[in-house]
Amino acid sequence: MYQLGWFSTGRDRAARDLLTAVHSKIALGEIEAEIAFVFSNREPGEAEESDLFFKLVKDLRLPLICFSSHRFKQGETASPRWRLAYDRQVMKRLHGFHPDLCVLAGYMLIVGEEMCRRYDMLNLHPAAPGGPAGSWQKVIWQLIESRAQRTGVMMHLVTPELDKGPVATYCTFPITGEPFDKHWKEIEATPVAEVKKQQGENNRLFRLIREHGLAREFPLIISTLKAFSQGKIRITRDKRMVDATAKPLSGYDLSQDIDELVLRQVNR
């Protein structure tokens, strides 16, 4: 059985909802895999939201490994290179697990080079391939500033260079036409810096782009895990994406599938 490793800080409801959704799809046989372990860089008692996440993991009867990055950093071993030392401790705790693929699902640490080499790890980035880097907030403001016509969401291989790993899967969608155009018109004569200063994340165009991106995140993650578990995509030893016939992939475009899933969700 295809083995998944699950990395999450468990800091909010979205972390719980995503784990629940993936576990459900596994139970239904849509994702042909099992979650070998759940790892969190928090420990019980550190935060209420994380404790709720840990309860969910236990209720789902999944192996849970916790190791506090905050306490490690504050301890005697803390140093400018504490992240490397922390990752090494994590890998020791995961000894004996052999995941085929790991998913960073709200894992709020940047993974170091040694862990990137040890595991094939996927992360979600809220932009299309070649699009803006950084947090989802930064991505949206860059899209607005550049007057972009399309954006998207992608899953990419985790590498030491943030948000720059090879693309596994992606979907794109337009941010012009209905219902976007009237909101573009509202800001077309205003410098983006001024819009950001006056309205921030309350800007209607900003919120609309975020809404359409969020609607695609869970479907893309689930569809990606389904494709990997079925062998439609795999990662080579030298960290390249290939299809079932070993043909190189520059990213598996799932836009049509994701649009259909989003539309189905809206029409429920």
Order of alpha helices (4+ residues) and beta strands (2+ residues): beta-alpha-beta-alpha-beta-alpha-alpha-beta-alpha-beta-alpha-beta-beta-alpha-alpha-alpha-beta-beta-beta-alpha
